[in-house]
Amino acid sequence: MTTIRAAGRADVPVLVGLLCRAFDADPVTNWLLRQDGHRATALASYFRLSLELTIPHGHVFITADARGTAAWAPPGKWKEGRLRQVWRLPAFLHAVGLRRAPHVLPAVVALDARHPTAPHYYLFELAVEPCCQGRGIGSALLRHGLERCDREGTPAYLESSNPRNNPLYERHGFRVVERHTLGGDGPPVWLMWREPQPWVGSAAGED
């Protein structure tokens, strides 16, 4: 059984480390962020910024053993988070690198333009420690979040940055609606949508 709880600001240092390790080899993360001697600090800065935008909404979750996390934005809040990034533009530019910013920023804007307008829960990040992947932790975190979607009758949306993860999402009801290429020459991102399913009771603790 995987025990899951809501994460708070005190969990940010642990979550940043977890996200950095989980996304270290992610193709989209490595295309977005600088790949020079400042890469490690850029990676940490990027995920710290992401958590600053999601934790206030109360939908960031962590397993009791801190081996996995899921960060969601509730309906109507994902765009608010994106706009707040402007207030933190220096931190974002540091993570991307000034030389890459003119190419990366328009690509991020173009991806956001593909974001659905219908109310939905948005899965910002789903991360599991690399040494623990394949043990059902990601599935438990997904079930935990999707139960709320089904209970409320609300769809869910995510942007998959790695095709190896698509079967996991598809097993939980997501379907690819578009394959989008970042910046026209970057890695692909799979835009995935899930309609709410009939609510049959809690099963999120199973693994």
N, C-alpha and C positions, 0 to 999 in steps of 0.2 A: 504494500500500500504506500502511495506517495502522499505525504501530508503537505498541503499548500496553504499559505497564509498571505495576507496583503503585506506589501512592502512599504516602508516609510523612508523618510530622509536618512535615518540612521543606517539604513541598509545600502545606501548609495555606494560607498567604497567597495563593499563586497560585490555588488551588482556590476560595477564598472569593470572590476577584474574578471568576473565571469563572462561578461559580454566581449571583452577584449580577447579572451582565449577562445571563445566560441566562434567569433567572426574573424579570427586572425587570417584564415585562408579563404575567406569569402570573396568571390570574384567582384561583386559590386562594391563592397567596402574598400577593397584594394584599388579599384578604379577611381572611386570618389576621393580617397584620402591620399595625402602626400606619401611618397615612398622614398624619402631621404632619411637623413640621420635623426629627424624629428618625428619619425613615424610612430614610435611608441607613445609619445606624449600626445600626438595628434589623435591616435585611436582612443586613448582615455578621455581626451577632451570632447571628442565627438559623442561618445556614449554618455558622458556626464551631462552634456547638453540635452541629449535625448531624454534622459531620466528627469531632468529639471522640468521638461515640458509635459511629461506623462504622470509622474508621481502625484502632483497636486489634484489630479482627477480621481485618484483612488482606485485605479484599475491596473496597477503593477503588482504582480504576484511572484512569490519566491517559494521554492520548496524548503521544507524544514531543514534539510541538510545543505542548503545553498548550492545545490548542483544544477538547478535549472530556474529559469525565470520567463515570464511572459508579460509584456507591456502592451496594454490596450489603451485606446482613446475611445471614450463613449460617444454616442451619436452627437454630431454637431460640434465636436471639440477638436478634431484632427486639424482642421484648417487654422483654428485659433493657435494651435501649437506651432504650425509652420510660420504664421505671421510673427509670433513671438521670437522666432529665430533671428528676425531682423534686429531686434534689440540686442542680440548677442552676436552680431555679425563679426566682430573681431575674433571671437573664439572659433566661429565656423570657418573663417578665412584662414586662421592658423592651422586648423585641421586639414583643410583642403590644400593650402599652399597658394601663395599669390600668383605664381606662374600658371597654375592649373585653374584658378578660379574663373577666368573668362570662358572656359569651356565647360566646367562642372556646373556652375550656377544656372546657366540656361537649360542644361540637361535636367537639373532638379525641378526647375519650373515646368518644363515640358512633361515630366513624369507626374507632377501634381495636377496638371491640366487633365490627365486621364483619370483622375480620382473620381469615383462615382459621387453623384450629388444626392442620391436617395439616403435617408437616415440609415446608419449602420455603425457597428462596432469595428474599429480599425486595429488590426494587430500590428503594432509598430515593430516589435521584436519578439522572437521566440528563441531562446538560447539554452543549450545544455552543455555542461562541461564535456570537452572532446573525449575524455577517457570514459565517460558515462553514457555516451550516445548509443542508441539501439537498445536501451533497457526499459523503454516505456515511459520515461520521464516527460518527453515532449508530448506524448499522447495524453498523459494525465493533465498536463498544463492546458492543452487544447480543450480537453473535455471540460475542465473547470471553467474556462472562459465561455465556451460555446453553450454550456448549460444556461447561462444568463441570457444569451441570445435567444435560445429556444423558449425559455420561460417567458421572455418579454415579447416574443414574436418579431425579433429584429434581425436583419441580415448581418453578415460579417464580411470583411474585405481584408486582403493582405497583398503584399507585393513580394513574391518569392524570388530571392536573389541567387538561388542555387537549385538546379533541376533535380538534384538528388533528394531534395525535401518535398518535391511536388507530390509523390505518392502518399506521403504522410498526410498532407493536407487533403488530398482527394479522398483518403479513407475516412476523413472526418466531414465530408460533405462539400468541400470546396471544389469549384470547377474553374478551369482557366478560361478567361474571357478575352485575353489579349496577350500576345508576346511583344513586349516593347523593348526596343534597343536604345540604351542610354546614349545620348549625344550623337546618335547616328553611327558611331563607330565603336561604342563601348560594349560591355557585356549585356546580354538580354535579361529582362525582368519579366516574370510571369505574373500578370495581374489576375487575382483569383477572388471569386465571389461565392458566398454561401447563403442560400435561402434558409430561414429558420425551419427547423424540423419539429414534428409533434413532441411536446414535452411529456416525458414518461417518468420523471423522477430522477433523483441524484444517483450518479455513478462515478463522479469525478475522483473519488478516493481509490478506485480500482486501478491496478497497474498490470 
